[in-house]
Structure formats: structure tokens, C-alpha cells
């Protein structure tokens, strides 16, 4: 099994590995500070993540397939994909070597908050919902409905299913990775 991750073009993944939030030297804490008052530094965010559930700060977000885009999601998805490097992760080997602590799924936001489609005042900005799976064998590889993503509405990754692998040590070593 493979999972996919989009990394910035300028990266050291193939030499240093795929780094989690806690291990990254270039994290943008601004994408987390709105989630809870008092989150100002990387340390603050890591502590908050670990209070959400153990291992969250060592998690790597993954998709079960490369992104697909439609005319209404060119900016959000096509541009994002072109500005990043697609990396595949060999989940079978990573799991066999005991490096995966746990696996979580983040279901599409509309499955948790169906009012996103009917309430014009609904603030879709929510922290991810993560549901713990029993193992990597519970990952759903059915096709993702990318057509829901819409630039005009600001509907992006929260609207598609993705996964979080919590990794021992917070780094997926290069031997489990391949540029696609």
C-alpha cells in the first residue's frame, strides 16, 4: 500500500526523511494559532497537539491517491499540486518495520458538519476531526471525491478524506519514500 504526501518543492526529504510538525525546522505556526488562544510558538503548538491525542505532533498527513482537480478547483488543488513535490510512502514496509504508532482518518468536514452546505453563516474553519483506526489495514482506498473542492467557496482539503500516520521519532526515513 502507498499513501501520498505533498511537500514543498525545496525540500530535503530524500536525504533527511519526511519530517512531522514536531521535527520540522520550517513549520508555519500561523496555520495553528487560530485553533486555540495562547498558541504562539512551535513548542506551544506541539504541546497543544499532544493534548489533543498522543502522537499528533509526530503525525504525517497523507492521501490515498494523488490530487485531482476540476475547473472550479484549479487554484486550490492544481496550483497546490504544481507548487509541491508528490511523495509516495511505502506504508507496508513502514508498518512492517514498526514505525507507525497509530493511524487516524480525518473524514470530510461535511460528514461531521452537514450544515456547511445549508447554513450561509456556518464557519467551516474547524480543527481537524481525527478518528483513530485499528491499523493501516483499515485505511479506505476507495476513490476520493475531489469534485467537492471549490476555489470560490474556499472548499479545499477539509472536504476530502485524508489520514494522519503518527510516526515513532516523528520522521519517515528516506528508504520508505519515493518521488512520484
Helices and strands as residue ranges (DSSP letters): E 2-8, H 13-16, E 18-19, H 30-33, H 42-52, G 56-58, E 59-62, G 71-73, I 74-78, H 79-82, E 84-90, H 91-96, E 100-106, H 109-112, G 114-117, E 131-133, G 136-138, G 146-148, G 157-159, E 162-167, G 168-170, E 171-172, G 174-176, E 177-179
